[in-house]
């Protein structure tokens, strides 16, 4: 049960893979679910978790908050969806180990902004 106003860090059950020619953004799965937001940090760069960037799929870490009422969240519940956008061209450098990307191959951890 998520408490109103509390901030939670959750990790996706599924690994995310973004092809080099796309970027993706986390969007609400169903807006009518209520005041529940999973996409505070919901942008996925080209190559995130992709083999071309030395990835093997990466878990999406979700910054989650509900607002007015407690929210019951169940294991394996769908809470968001990725909306893919085609890039005008494939980037010369992909998100991954070669450019010291912070979240490639990550587990459950806070953003680099938290110390």
ZAMARGU-4260 file (C-alpha; in steps of 0.2 Angstrom, whole numbers, plus 5000, padded with zeros to 4 digits):
<rodrens>
0) 5000/5000/5000 | 5007/5017/4994 | 5004/5031/5006 | 4998/5048/4999 | 5013/5060/4998
5) 5026/5047/5001 | 5039/5044/4987 | 5044/5026/4982 | 5058/5019/4971 | 5053/5003/4963
10) 5061/4992/4949 | 5052/4984/4935 | 5050/4966/4934 | 5054/4965/4916 | 5070/4971/4908
15) 5069/4986/4896 | 5078/4986/4879 | 5078/5002/4868 | 5084/4999/4851 | 5097/5012/4845
20) 5086/5020/4832 | 5073/5024/4846 | 5070/5033/4862 | 5056/5030/4874 | 5046/5038/4888
25) 5036/5030/4902 | 5018/5035/4901 | 5003/5030/4913 | 4996/5014/4908 | 4978/5019/4913
30) 4975/5037/4918 | 4959/5033/4926 | 4968/5022/4939 | 4969/5038/4950 | 4982/5050/4957
35) 4996/5038/4955 | 5012/5043/4945 | 5026/5032/4940 | 5035/5042/4927 | 5045/5056/4936
40) 5061/5050/4928 | 5054/5041/4914 | 5065/5044/4899 | 5075/5030/4891 | 5089/5034/4879
45) 5093/5026/4863 | 5103/5010/4867 | 5097/5008/4885 | 5099/4989/4889 | 5102/4985/4871
50) 5116/4973/4865 | 5123/4986/4853 | 5127/4996/4869 | 5134/4981/4879 | 5118/4979/4887
55) 5108/4963/4891 | 5092/4972/4895 | 5091/4984/4910 | 5077/4985/4923 | 5068/5002/4923
60) 5069/5011/4940 | 5053/5020/4943 | 5050/5035/4955 | 5033/5032/4961 | 5021/5043/4971
65) 5002/5043/4974 | 4993/5059/4979 | 4976/5060/4988 | 4972/5042/4993 | 4982/5026/4998
70) 4985/5015/4982 | 4986/4996/4983 | 5000/4990/4971 | 5001/4971/4968 | 5016/4961/4962
75) 5016/4961/4943 | 5003/4974/4941 | 5005/4985/4925 | 5008/5003/4931 | 5016/5011/4915
80) 5019/5009/4897 | 5034/5014/4886 | 5030/5026/4871 | 5043/5024/4858 | 5049/5038/4847
85) 5059/5036/4831 | 5075/5046/4831 | 5079/5056/4816 | 5095/5047/4815 | 5104/5034/4825
90) 5115/5042/4838 | 5134/5041/4836 | 5136/5036/4854 | 5123/5025/4863 | 5118/5025/4881
95) 5129/5012/4889 | 5146/5007/4897 | 5157/5016/4884 | 5150/5033/4889 | 5150/5029/4908
100) 5130/5028/4908 | 5123/5027/4926 | 5109/5015/4924 | 5114/5002/4911 | 5113/4985/4919
105) 5106/4993/4935 | 5097/4985/4949 | 5087/4994/4962 | 5096/5010/4966 | 5093/5028/4969
110) 5096/5041/4956 | 5114/5048/4956 | 5106/5064/4963 | 5103/5056/4980 | 5118/5053/4991
</rodrens>
